[in-house]
Amino acid sequence: MKKSLMAVVGASVLALVTGCASTDKEPLPYQGESAKYIYAKGHEQIQNEDFYDAIKTFRSLNAQYPFQKYTELGNLDLIYAYYQNNDSAMALGLAQQFLRAYPTSKHLGYVYYMMGVMNFDNGRGFLQRRLPYDMAQHDPQAYIEAYNQFKKAVLINPKGSYVEDATRRMIYINNTVGEYQYNIAKFYFDHEAYVAAINRAKIVIKDYPQSNAIQDALVLTIQAYDILKLPDQSEEYLEILRKNYPKNSYLKSLENAAKKQTVIFK
């Protein structure tokens, strides 16, 4: 049963990496050369940024030597080559196939990292990557997928060479998605949909507590509860704000208002 499953997965991987070349009449490059030799040539092409030829070379490696050591390494380079050749859809598909074909590979962390990078780029879109744009206004689904993939990559191999970059991107995503959720909460608040505003702000508080939007979300929640005349709930979140962000400007404004009230009644 296990052998049968591997055969199915292997066939799907081979179809993915060779399918685009199935109608080509030209022979596979490096036909008859060893797996080690073909991998070395493909890796050299990667280093020279000759990604188009590298793709053809690694396809040939897959076709001639499926499921060998150098083929596994070649598929890692092939994912990268497709990505650099502006074919993220193919790169993502190959990455997903890699996870199924090599479930115990020591390189899974890198594959998840590359998937994260591609979803990170997809989250921004073509124009957003090239023009000034507030990503907190953009649908964050691809960013959320990227965050989860970066997280897996770091957990699998905390000492990987990609960990620093993955962590940096995770911080960015956390701030961006947190601000996106807050912007929705603020929209509801401004349109007097206070319950909806509270519910959305609580997503920031619960799921993105380390984001830059956390203080604004707490303040909005307090204000919404005050408007709804729910003082106990308002005080609960006010205490959270006091405990964690004692220098918050909203707290300062409350203190100043209290001082003015004291002066008036003296």
Sequence and secondary structure as in RCSB ss.txt:
>XXXX:A:sequence
MKKSLMAVVGASVLALVTGCASTDKEPLPYQGESAKYIYAKGHEQIQNEDFYDAIKTFRSLNAQYPFQKYTELGN
LDLIYAYYQNNDSAMALGLAQQFLRAYPTSKHLGYVYYMMGVMNFDNGRGFLQRRLPYDMAQHDPQAYIEAYNQF
KKAVLINPKGSYVEDATRRMIYINNTVGEYQYNIAKFYFDHEAYVAAINRAKIVIKDYPQSNAIQDALVLTIQAY
DILKLPDQSEEYLEILRKNYPKNSYLKSLENAAKKQTVIFK
>XXXX:A:secstr
 HHHHHHHHHHHHHHHHHGGGTT  S  TTTT  HHHHHHHHHHHHHTT HHHHHHHHHHHHHHSTTSHHHHHHH
HHHHHHHHHTT HHHHHHHHHHHHHH TT TTHHHHHHHHHHHHHHHHHHHHHHHS   GGGS  HHHHHHHHHH
HHHHHH TT TTHHHHHHHHHHHHHHHHHHHHHHHHHHHHTT HHHHHHHHHHHHHH TTSTTHHHHHHHHHHHH
HHTT HHHHHHHHHHHHHH TT HHHHHHHHHHHHHHHHH 
